[in-house]
Amino acid sequence: MSTLSSGRCRRSSEMPTRIFFTCDLHGSERCFRKFVDASNRYKANVLMINGDITGKAIVPILPTSKGQYVADFLGDTEKAKNDTELADLEKRIANVGYYPVVIPESELREVRASFERQRELFSKLVLERVQNWVDIAEKKLAREDVKCFIMPGNDDMWEVDDIISASTVIVNPSERVVDLDADHEMISLGYVNPTPWKTPRESSEEDLWKRIAQLASKIRAMDRAVFNFHTPPFNSRLDSAPKLDQKLRPVPSLAGILTAPAGSTAVRKAVEHYQPMIGLFGHIHESGGEANIGRTLCLNPGSEYSTGLLRGFVIDLERGGAVRHFRVEA
Amino acid sequence: MTQEKTLFVRAASGLVREMSTLSSSVYNVACALGGSAGNQIATPAVLPAFVIFGVTSYSLGMGIATVAFIPFCLIYFALVACMPRTGGDYTFTTRITSPILGWIEAWTLVFACLALVGYVLWLSGLAVASTFLTFWVTTGDQVWFAASQLVVSKTGLVAIGLIILVFIFAQNFISSGTYYRIFGYVGLVSAVLTCLMIVPLFAGDAASYASGFERFTGMSPSSVIALAQENGMMIGTFEWMSLITIVSMAVFTYIGFQYSIYLAGELKGNVKRNAMISVFVGLLAAALVNVVLVNVVLVRYGYELNMAWSSLFWFAPQSAPFGGAQPWMMLMTAMARPDLGILSSLASVGTLILLVLLGSGWTVLVSRIIFAWSMDRVVPKWFAEVNARTNSPLRLMVLSSVGVFVYFILALFGANPSSLFWYIILLAAPSVIMPGFNAILLPKRRPDLYELAPSSVRRTILGVPAISILGAIWLIFIVVVYGVAFVWPVMNAGVSSAAEWVVYSTSTGIVHVIVIAIVGIAIWVASREYNKRKGIDVDAIFRTVPPE
């Protein structure tokens, strides 16, 4: 029986393992804090992020000659008159997943002109936030009976792995078999099939298949296995993304933006071939939902990180192999 | 400096969707005006009638409603700026105000939509008959006249309704993406065709119309007016209560102008600007038709005659021109200027297609609302299973089609059409009232989302969030409107005994609404109990996790 006492989640061996599963937080501080708190709110004893934890954009905050600060944020010009307002602005920027940086105009000009300087700045800000998140998780989860899995995804630079690996409470499950409980094993893969953006963790379909086959060969009981792959199966309704033209712009029509399946054929083949109990996916923010491929329940929470809304699934794994799940939007 | 401080991005996947402002605006216009350009001329006859300073009571009421809808628009774009996701009112209310209220709101809205589409099927049959009459006026070929008489019979209306229902159902056999593209393109072409009626409208006048009317209907305008008066038509003078009653009608007439909000997941980017423009374009288009066009047609072609025809159509169809045909704008322009009948005919076809698209689009909307319930475990997951080939929830579409058919049969054989009209408005009440509560409560109930909204959404007036003030303004307006439209008539119905109340409430649809609401509550309670027994914590589905 599950009890909730002093913020700690205790669970007897008869109780199902409860997973809170989410993905694609993309740097949203608000979403991450909700994620860490999900163990209490949903009584979950496994917390899981399925990739893409880092943000995509920097918001420069320029000091003005009057001792104030100004920034373009979400289409508005935001002003901060003092340090308190500056801290509030920085917090709001971080909550939507962007990186605020107070930077003089002259220096910003230099950064804009140099790809290398931009990369350095991104790297610094991204890694600082990941380290901060690890610190938050360690503080909140250290004394709880909770397993926390955070897998980097295709958008996450490789240095992120080192920070997660150094954590005492977070486990990076990438490319290995981990035990969710005594009955259920999980294999994970943050790589995705090639995207137009040439992100850090992309691989050919052939290579994806090889990696998955190698991991799957280590699973003891496939009918109770969990596949935790960042990219969803091809044409599974969990992978409908905007169709892009050659300039990477969405193709519009009078009836809206055209969409096309963007998942992996290797992942589809793997799910069809191995038929695990559950497939957990992310990557395609617009295509949250659930689908069945054979006997495998496939879930993609989708993502609306920039609004501060944390989308996820609560999944109960019963000892006998049964699964219950429901979608949440925290 | 302005350019320097803009954000810069790194190469990363997960492109944000960007439905253009043009696309979302076209969608709103289509949803708000599907078919109404043709048959809206009939609506004023079910409402208090008067003319003041050359403006008809209908257009005056619709004009006031247009202004009143401005805070409603602002509420929607603020809500969507905070929660830019597909699902519309069900999502907002369940996540901001109360899950059960969100459920009841969506539950009643679904029945309102089904009833509306059933009503549209009935109207479509009449529109086909009117289009055939327009062809007859244009060509002089008696085949079209005979065809119209065939269609306007009960058998004909059932046949046309079923054909359109089959068409609506057939959309399940193409993919969702293809369906939306067809909807968009056909909708645009139809709208352009509909606009062709402007030419004969302004080429004709009251004299040419009266002459054409007598020639083609075989009835003199004065006899039609006399017949309508015998059947209760009354053109009165200005009264505030009458005006508010008309304003209440706008709540129903304008519905759909904000539907890009239901596609908010595609409006990301500068969602505030995109949502604001598309919703206001939808509202403007609805106002142009209901305030301007209807007024022009009514006044230019003779207010009393048109009101008489509309009144006979509703209340004494056996005495109405052409054996019960509706006053169809394109038929009227064709009678006024038969030489320009080809333009009226093309416009009539365009409007007819728009009417069918309206029924089709709203059926899809119903299936998507139920889909959202299923995802939230309020109804069994069985409903939400999506057909692998078409990417649409096929079972839901079948159920929706059956629901539409039931209401269609009711419109034909059971309920008085004007009573059904009121009943639909009553069912839709929660969906226009709850946005007010959502707006008031948003800053307090969802600070995690409100704080991240654009600064214009977070504006305060004397320390009070502007969104909450807008919510209060809208609530005051809409509660007064519904009070006048529904509470006032009940209080003045002269009902004194329980038996009289049963008869009154049954004939006006009030019992229907109460039964539907009670069934909705029962389903909610049963669903919670069922999920609890299965070990699913339904409360957790709607629970917000505090971020700090």
Interface residues (C-beta under 8 A of the other chain):
Chain A: P16 D24 H26 R30 C31 R33 K34 D37 A38 R41 Y42 D52 K56 A57 I58 V59 P60 I61 L62 V70 A71 D72 F73 L74 G75 D76 E78 R92 N95 V96 Y98 E105 L108 R109 R112 Q118 R119 F122 N154 D155 V192 T195 P196 W197 K198 T199 R237 S240 A241 P242 L244 L248 P250 P252 S253 L254 A255 G256 I257 L258 T259 H283 I284 H285 E286 G289 A291 S303 E304 S306 T307 G308 L309 L310 V314 D316 R324 F326 R327 V328 E329 A330
Chain B: M1 T2 E4 K5 T6 L7 F8 V9 R10 A11 A12 S13 G14 L15 V16 R17 E18 M19 S20 S23 V26 Y27 C82 M83 P84 R85 R95 G177 Y180 R181 I182 F183 G184 Y185 G187 L188 L263 G265 E266 K268 N270 K272 R273 M375 D376 R377 V386 A388 N391 D448 L449 E451 L452 P454 S455 S456 K534 G535 I536 D537 A540 I541 R543 T544 V545 P546 P547 E548
